Amino acid sequence: MEKRTPTLGVAIIVRNAASTIAKAIESVKFLAKQIVVIDTGSTDGTPVIATRLGAEVYHFTWTNDFSEARNHALRHMRTDWILSLDADETFDEESFLKEHALLYNQAVGGIQLNIINALSYDGGTQHSHSYTRLFRRDVRIRYTGSVHEQVAESIRTAGFTIAESCMQIYHYGYAEPSPEKVQRNLELLRKEREQHPNDVWLQYHLGLTEFAAGNLREAEQLLTPVLGSKQLSAEQQELAQIRAAQIALAHDHLLRVEQLLNFTSNDVHREGLRLFVLAAAKSIQQYFADALTLFTQPATMESHLVEQQHRAHAAASLQKVLAAQTPRTEYMRTTTSSGDDVWLGMFK
């Protein structure tokens, strides 16, 4: 007897996403049997666009909790599998077709997808991470967490495994940083941490968000206690140490910078950022040759987490100083005088 083909549905939470929702829906409409859009209060015509493209649109009163909104979407799903997609993302159809056989595996309840974050809309600068975005429709599988909502825990609790895959989602939300989005996440994370003060994962994400908002003191207070925590992945531990080092650099705590960055990352992008921060510290200490070596390392030059225009400018300035063979404190102080803000501003 031939196996029935598992059906795929897509759930999208939106608010004022008129500029991106069509692209998101178009990327899945040939794969999905059902597309559910949960609108949380759009005023820009997003629901109309989604409806015209064949999506089922349901309205949901925003409660400052992404898990509630996503779980509301799950109640409307009728397919075997559900893909969770954001309005500023697109799903790679080809990568799905290569590994769609995973949907037939009865032991698998969730599938990790590679989220490719574009740091510019032309796709020229990217970094990626994996996340469980594709999962079975099962009453036991639900989201938890008001901001960085997760579904993996409930999948495992239900007795399923989570499979890795090469399926890809392209995320464009970082290409145009939104202060409003950062502030919204700050408010939600702060509120959630009040309810779960001992949650290391939550403290880590709040620390990163405070850093993104420029609240360095708050970020330092949150990140320092979780450094080296076994509850964080290796990737998260490395990023926490790099962010803490950037904060130390902003405060001219240069020995602390070297202590925090005394590791090597297997990821070229994080390794490049680590070397870049070290190079900035070496420049401030007037170790110009060492700084230039770090600025021109292959990892530093390839990292998508480093603003390459600033890196190239810093390297060129150091080359001029070394060529003159008369490095002057005044010159480098002028170069780095905006000081902490300039060096900090070079990091993405």
C-alpha angles and dihedrals in degrees: 000000000000116000117247112246110247112242123233127215130183127217120197127181112206145177123171093343098141092131095055112020095086092055091050094050094043090056093061107027094098092050103038125081089193133022117193120191118192110201115202099191113315119180098180104072097267094138092052093052092048092049093050089054092055102262124140106239122205126178122229128183107237113244100178088256121107092191091060091051093048093046088051087057091051090059089063097047120107102173130100094242132030128210115201109213133173124223091247094053138081128205120231105233096192094055090050094051091052092059106023088117086083088075089067094057106103092201093058117087100165139024127210115227129198110246108208107202112204113210090191128032093239088064092238095126120044145154129184146207135176126248138168103255102144120063146148122275101247129147089231093057111086140147125257130188126059098235113010091036116195135197100177096089094056091047092057092042088055089058100256130125126231115232127209118230145172092237112131140214120189114216120197099175094101093055091080108032112215119209087197091057092049091049092048092052091047092056093047095045093048090051093048092048090055087061095043107030094164097052105118095190090052092047090051094053093045089052092053091047092050087051091051089051091052094248095136098167092053091044092052093050090052100041100043096067093050097049108123094010113158088215089072125074120246089256092053093046091053094048092047090053093048093050090048089051091051089053091048089050091053088056094045091245091145098165088053089053092057092046093052094047097048094120140075123236123215089211111087093213097052090040090053092051091047091053091045093056090048090050091053090052092049090051092053089050088051093243087139099167092050091047092051091050090053094045090054100045113124092242092051091050094047100043116115089202092066122078096237096198091059092044092053091047092051092048092049091050091051092049090056092050093049093045091055088050088211105097109186127199090220092058095051093043088055091048093051099028098112064062121177092016093056095050092042091048092061092070126084 
